[in-house]
Amino acid sequence: MSRTMEDYWHWLTGSLTGEPGLLWQLVRKYETPKGVFEAKEEALLEGFPRSPAGIARVLRGRKEWDFEREREQLVRKGIGFVSCEHPDYPGRLKEVSEKPGGLFVRGELPLDTRPSIAIVGARACSAYGRNAALWFARELSGAGMQVISGMALGIDGFSHQGALLGGGKTFGVLGGGVDICYPESHRELYMRLEQEGGLLSESPPGTRPLRHLFPLRNRIISGLSDAVLIIEAKEKSGSLITADLALEQGRDVYVVPGRLLDPLSAGCNSLICQGAGIALSPEQILEEMGIISNISSHKSKYKKIDLEKAEDIVYSCLGLQSQNLEELCEKTGITATEALRILTSLELKGYAKEIYKNNYIRAL
């Protein structure tokens, strides 16, 4: 079978995983991946003396790469590949400097014709962060936005789940190959993303999710999006790297404000001080991005709130921030015994959740 330019992009992208800078230096010098493949060994070694390890991988790859075998492996694993020259390559990502030479995909790719938002944040998030992620992702997804995240524990995972609850498309950008579920505890989410959105990576199948690949992954998350929403981030975190990349790429950055003195909010509050947009509701983001909100009609798809008077009083006091039993009794004037009965009823109906003993939040 004859080799196509997609085959050469597949080879070069796979050979230079984690080194997009060198990839584009080579392409600029030799014009195409095929040109790199056919370049003389001496010219490669002499032309890129500062990248000996990367050039060694290119040279080794030229000797070991079997185009037909690699093509068949993708088919066998149900993985697609689109180069940056392919018409299906996301248009937003084409604008990014040192963009991936190609993307390996399970499921679908985000559509250029639909607005997209990246939602990222802390892995060890709080109940407040979890519920904020679910709320924003669900409502934005229900209003027609594609939700992009990194499938990590914490905010990433809850953002994907919220988007699925909203009935929209959500896409996970992975730090390793798309054939490797990481973390393993997200196996069910991984399978749902493949069916109801997509899994993307610039790393070839079989690539383990190594630490140095995650910061590179973040440029893809922001690059696929029109805006980035940060929910809970410490002073030094990958989410802040994503925010910086988004600003470099000309994307809007929104931040859910956090509690003072909470380490999980330090990075978010710092971004607000630097001028990031404050995200107070999904409706606000939709309005500022010029998207017609259908949140009102969308809400009708969810549980219709049909509560007794006493239940409604307690439910109205619950929110993303946990309330303890004593606080609820003070606010409602209801006895502790009666409040516990009502809270149990709300939990059974799916409207409240006890996150730890006698502390409750609204279940979104």
C-alpha positions as CSV (number, residue, x, y, z in Angstrom):
1,M,0.0,0.0,0.0
2,S,1.4,3.4,-0.9
3,R,2.2,5.9,1.9
4,T,0.2,9.0,2.3
5,M,1.1,12.3,4.0
6,E,-1.1,11.2,6.9
7,D,1.2,8.2,7.3
8,Y,4.2,10.4,7.5
9,W,2.6,12.7,10.0
10,H,1.6,9.6,12.1
11,W,5.3,8.6,12.0
12,L,6.7,12.0,13.0
13,T,4.1,12.7,15.7
14,G,4.7,9.3,17.2
15,S,8.5,9.6,17.0
16,L,8.6,13.0,18.7
17,T,6.0,12.5,21.5
18,G,6.7,15.3,24.1
19,E,8.8,17.4,21.7
20,P,6.5,19.6,19.6
21,G,9.2,22.3,19.4
22,L,11.6,20.0,17.6
23,L,8.8,18.6,15.4
24,W,8.0,22.0,14.1
25,Q,11.7,22.9,13.6
26,L,12.1,19.9,11.4
27,V,9.0,20.5,9.4
28,R,10.0,24.1,8.8
29,K,13.4,23.1,7.6
30,Y,12.3,20.1,5.5
31,E,8.8,21.4,4.6
32,T,6.9,18.1,5.2
33,P,7.2,15.0,7.4
34,K,8.1,13.1,4.3
35,G,11.0,15.5,3.8
36,V,12.1,14.8,7.3
37,F,11.8,11.0,6.7
38,E,14.0,11.3,3.6
39,A,16.6,13.7,4.9
40,K,20.1,12.5,5.1
41,E,21.3,11.3,8.5
42,E,24.3,13.6,8.5
43,A,22.2,16.7,7.7
44,L,19.8,15.9,10.7
45,L,22.7,15.4,13.1
46,E,24.5,18.5,12.0
47,G,21.5,20.7,11.7
48,F,20.1,20.0,15.2
49,P,23.1,19.7,17.5
50,R,21.1,20.9,20.5
51,S,18.5,18.0,20.2
52,P,20.6,14.8,20.0
53,A,18.0,12.7,21.9
54,G,15.1,13.8,19.7
55,I,17.1,13.4,16.4
56,A,18.2,9.9,17.6
57,R,14.5,9.0,18.0
58,V,13.8,10.2,14.5
59,L,16.6,8.2,13.1
60,R,15.7,5.1,15.0
61,G,12.1,5.5,14.1
62,R,13.0,5.7,10.4
63,K,14.7,2.3,10.6
64,E,12.1,0.6,12.8
65,W,8.8,2.1,11.6
66,D,6.5,-0.2,9.6
67,F,3.9,2.0,8.0
68,E,1.4,-0.8,7.2
69,R,1.8,-2.4,10.7
70,E,1.2,0.9,12.4
71,R,-1.8,1.6,10.3
72,E,-3.3,-1.8,11.1
73,Q,-2.6,-1.3,14.8
74,L,-4.8,1.8,14.9
75,V,-7.6,0.0,13.1
76,R,-7.4,-3.0,15.4
77,K,-7.5,-0.7,18.5
78,G,-10.4,1.4,17.1
79,I,-8.2,4.5,17.1
80,G,-8.3,7.2,14.5
81,F,-5.5,9.6,13.5
82,V,-5.8,13.1,12.0
83,S,-2.9,15.2,11.1
84,C,-2.8,19.0,11.4
85,E,-3.3,19.0,7.6
86,H,-6.4,16.8,7.7
87,P,-9.8,18.6,7.2
88,D,-11.1,17.1,10.4
89,Y,-8.3,18.5,12.5
90,P,-9.9,21.0,15.0
91,G,-9.8,24.5,13.6
92,R,-9.2,26.1,17.0
93,L,-6.1,24.0,17.6
94,K,-4.6,25.1,14.2
95,E,-4.2,28.6,15.7
96,V,-1.9,27.3,18.5
97,S,1.9,27.7,18.1
98,E,3.6,24.3,18.3
99,K,0.3,22.5,17.9
100,P,0.3,18.7,17.8
101,G,1.4,17.4,14.5
102,G,-1.6,15.1,14.7
103,L,-4.2,13.7,17.2
104,F,-5.0,10.1,18.1
105,V,-8.7,9.8,18.7
106,R,-11.2,7.4,20.2
107,G,-14.8,8.5,19.6
108,E,-15.3,12.0,18.0
109,L,-13.4,15.2,17.7
110,P,-14.9,18.5,18.9
111,L,-16.8,20.4,16.2
112,D,-15.6,23.8,15.0
113,T,-19.2,24.8,14.6
114,R,-20.1,24.5,18.3
115,P,-18.7,26.7,21.2
116,S,-16.3,24.9,23.5
117,I,-15.2,25.6,27.1
118,A,-12.4,23.9,29.1
119,I,-13.1,23.3,32.7
120,V,-10.1,22.3,34.9
121,G,-9.1,22.5,38.5
122,A,-7.8,20.7,41.6
123,R,-7.5,16.9,41.7
124,A,-8.1,16.9,45.5
125,C,-11.1,19.2,45.3
126,S,-13.6,20.0,48.0
127,A,-17.3,19.3,48.0
128,Y,-17.8,23.0,47.0
129,G,-15.5,22.5,44.0
130,R,-17.1,19.2,43.0
131,N,-20.6,20.7,43.0
132,A,-19.5,23.9,41.2
133,A,-17.9,21.7,38.5
134,L,-21.1,19.6,38.1
135,W,-23.3,22.7,38.0
136,F,-21.3,24.7,35.5
137,A,-20.6,21.7,33.2
138,R,-24.1,20.5,33.3
139,E,-25.7,23.8,32.5
140,L,-23.1,24.9,29.9
141,S,-23.4,21.5,28.2
142,G,-27.2,21.7,28.2
143,A,-27.0,25.1,26.6
144,G,-25.0,23.6,23.7
145,M,-21.4,24.1,24.7
146,Q,-18.8,21.3,24.3
147,V,-16.9,20.7,27.5
148,I,-13.2,19.9,27.3
149,S,-11.1,18.6,30.2
150,G,-8.3,16.2,31.1
151,M,-10.2,13.3,32.7
152,A,-8.1,13.6,35.9
153,L,-9.4,13.0,39.3
154,G,-11.3,15.9,41.0
155,I,-12.6,18.8,39.0
156,D,-11.8,17.3,35.6
157,G,-13.7,14.2,36.2
158,F,-16.7,16.0,37.7
159,S,-16.7,18.4,34.8
160,H,-17.0,15.5,32.3
161,Q,-19.8,14.0,34.5
162,G,-21.7,17.2,34.6
163,A,-21.5,17.6,30.9
164,L,-22.9,14.1,30.4
165,L,-25.7,15.0,32.8
166,G,-26.4,18.0,30.6
167,G,-26.8,15.8,27.6
168,G,-24.0,17.4,25.6
169,K,-20.6,16.4,24.2
170,T,-17.5,16.2,26.3
171,F,-13.9,15.5,25.4
172,G,-11.0,14.2,27.4
173,V,-7.5,15.2,26.5
174,L,-5.1,12.5,27.9
175,G,-1.5,12.7,29.0
176,G,-0.8,9.3,27.6
177,G,-2.1,7.1,24.7
178,V,-5.9,7.0,24.2
179,D,-5.8,3.3,24.7
180,I,-4.7,3.7,28.3
181,C,-7.3,4.7,30.9
182,Y,-5.7,6.9,33.5
183,P,-6.6,7.0,36.3
184,E,-8.0,3.5,36.3
185,S,-10.7,4.5,38.7
186,H,-12.2,6.5,35.8
187,R,-12.8,3.4,33.7
188,E,-16.5,3.9,33.4
189,L,-16.1,7.6,32.6
190,Y,-13.5,6.7,30.0
191,M,-15.9,4.3,28.3
192,R,-18.7,6.9,28.3
193,L,-16.5,9.6,26.8
194,E,-15.6,7.3,23.9
195,Q,-19.4,6.8,23.3
196,E,-20.7,10.2,24.1
197,G,-17.8,12.5,23.1
198,G,-14.2,11.7,22.5
199,L,-10.8,10.8,23.9
200,L,-7.8,12.7,22.4
201,S,-4.0,12.6,22.7
202,E,-1.0,13.6,20.7
203,S,0.8,10.6,22.1
204,P,0.7,7.3,20.2
205,P,-1.1,4.2,21.5
206,G,0.8,2.5,24.3
207,T,2.3,5.7,25.7
208,R,2.3,5.7,29.5
209,P,0.9,8.9,31.1
210,L,4.3,10.3,32.2
211,R,4.6,13.5,34.3
212,H,6.3,15.6,31.6
213,L,3.5,15.0,29.1
214,F,0.7,16.7,31.2
215,P,1.9,20.3,30.9
216,L,2.0,19.7,27.1
217,R,-1.5,18.2,27.3
218,N,-2.8,21.4,28.8
219,R,-2.0,23.5,25.7
220,I,-4.4,21.2,23.8
221,I,-7.1,21.5,26.4
222,S,-7.0,25.3,26.2
223,G,-6.4,25.2,22.4
224,L,-9.6,23.3,21.7
225,S,-11.7,25.8,23.7
226,D,-13.1,29.3,23.3
227,A,-12.7,29.9,27.0
228,V,-11.2,28.3,30.1
229,L,-13.0,28.0,33.5
230,I,-10.8,27.3,36.5
231,I,-12.5,25.8,39.6
232,E,-10.2,25.4,42.7
233,A,-6.5,25.7,42.1
234,K,-3.6,26.0,44.5
235,E,-0.9,28.7,44.0
236,K,1.2,26.3,42.0
237,S,-0.9,23.9,39.9
238,G,-1.4,22.6,36.4
239,S,-4.6,24.6,36.2
240,L,-2.6,27.8,36.4
241,I,-0.4,26.6,33.6
242,T,-3.6,26.0,31.5
243,A,-4.8,29.5,32.4
244,D,-1.4,31.0,31.2
245,L,-1.6,29.0,28.0
246,A,-5.2,30.1,27.4
247,L,-4.2,33.8,27.7
248,E,-1.3,33.3,25.3
249,Q,-3.7,31.7,22.9
250,G,-6.1,34.6,23.2
251,R,-8.8,32.6,25.1
252,D,-10.9,34.1,27.8
253,V,-10.2,32.9,31.4
254,Y,-12.9,32.6,34.0
255,V,-12.5,31.7,37.6
256,V,-15.0,30.5,40.2
257,P,-14.1,32.5,43.4
258,G,-13.1,30.5,46.4
259,R,-12.9,31.0,50.2
260,L,-10.3,33.2,51.7
261,L,-7.4,31.4,53.4
262,D,-8.4,28.1,51.7
263,P,-5.2,26.7,49.9
264,L,-7.5,25.3,47.2
265,S,-8.7,28.8,46.4
266,A,-5.3,30.6,46.5
267,G,-4.6,30.2,42.8
268,C,-8.1,31.1,41.7
269,N,-8.2,34.2,43.9
270,S,-4.8,35.2,42.6
271,L,-6.0,34.9,39.0
272,I,-9.0,37.2,39.9
273,C,-6.5,39.8,41.3
274,Q,-4.7,39.6,37.9
275,G,-7.8,40.4,36.0
276,A,-9.4,37.0,35.2
277,G,-13.2,37.0,34.8
278,I,-15.2,36.1,37.8
279,A,-17.6,33.2,37.1
280,L,-20.7,33.6,39.3
281,S,-23.1,31.4,37.2
282,P,-23.3,29.5,33.9
283,E,-25.8,32.1,32.6
284,Q,-23.2,34.8,33.1
285,I,-20.6,32.9,31.0
286,L,-23.2,32.2,28.3
287,E,-24.2,35.9,28.1
288,E,-20.6,37.2,28.0
289,M,-19.7,34.7,25.3
290,G,-22.6,35.8,23.2
291,I,-24.3,32.4,23.4
292,I,-28.1,32.3,23.6
293,S,-28.9,30.5,26.8
294,N,-31.5,27.8,26.8
295,I,-31.0,27.0,30.4
296,S,-34.6,27.7,31.3
297,S,-35.9,25.1,28.9
298,H,-33.0,22.8,29.7
299,K,-33.9,22.6,33.3
300,S,-37.2,21.0,32.5
301,K,-35.3,17.9,31.5
302,Y,-34.2,17.4,35.1
303,K,-36.1,16.5,38.2
304,K,-39.1,18.6,38.8
305,I,-38.9,20.0,42.3
306,D,-42.0,18.8,44.1
307,L,-41.5,19.1,47.8
308,E,-43.6,19.4,50.9
309,K,-43.5,22.9,52.5
310,A,-41.1,21.8,55.3
311,E,-38.8,20.1,52.8
312,D,-38.8,23.2,50.5
313,I,-37.7,25.4,53.5
314,V,-34.8,23.1,54.3
315,Y,-33.9,22.6,50.6
316,S,-33.8,26.4,50.0
317,C,-31.1,26.7,52.7
318,L,-28.8,24.2,51.0
319,G,-26.1,25.1,48.5
320,L,-22.7,24.3,47.2
321,Q,-21.1,25.1,50.5
322,S,-21.9,22.5,53.2
323,Q,-24.3,23.4,56.0
324,N,-24.3,21.6,59.3
325,L,-27.4,20.5,61.2
326,E,-27.1,23.2,63.8
327,E,-26.9,25.9,61.2
328,L,-29.9,24.6,59.3
329,C,-32.0,24.5,62.5
330,E,-31.1,28.1,63.3
331,K,-32.0,29.2,59.8
332,T,-35.3,27.3,59.5
333,G,-36.5,27.2,63.1
334,I,-37.0,23.5,62.8
335,T,-36.0,21.1,65.6
336,A,-33.0,18.8,65.0
337,T,-35.1,15.7,65.0
338,E,-37.5,17.1,62.4
339,A,-34.6,18.5,60.3
340,L,-32.9,15.1,60.2
341,R,-36.2,13.5,59.0
342,I,-36.5,16.1,56.3
343,L,-32.9,15.8,55.2
344,T,-33.2,12.0,55.0
345,S,-36.3,12.5,52.8
346,L,-34.4,15.0,50.6
347,E,-31.5,12.5,50.3
348,L,-33.8,9.7,49.2
349,K,-35.3,12.0,46.6
350,G,-31.9,13.0,45.3
351,Y,-32.0,16.7,46.4
352,A,-29.5,16.6,49.3
353,K,-26.3,14.8,50.1
354,E,-24.6,14.3,53.5
355,I,-20.9,14.8,52.8
356,Y,-19.8,14.0,56.3
357,K,-21.7,13.5,59.6
358,N,-24.5,16.1,59.9
359,N,-23.1,18.3,57.1
360,Y,-25.2,18.6,54.0
361,I,-25.1,20.2,50.5
362,R,-27.6,20.5,47.7
363,A,-27.3,17.6,45.3
364,L,-27.2,19.2,41.8
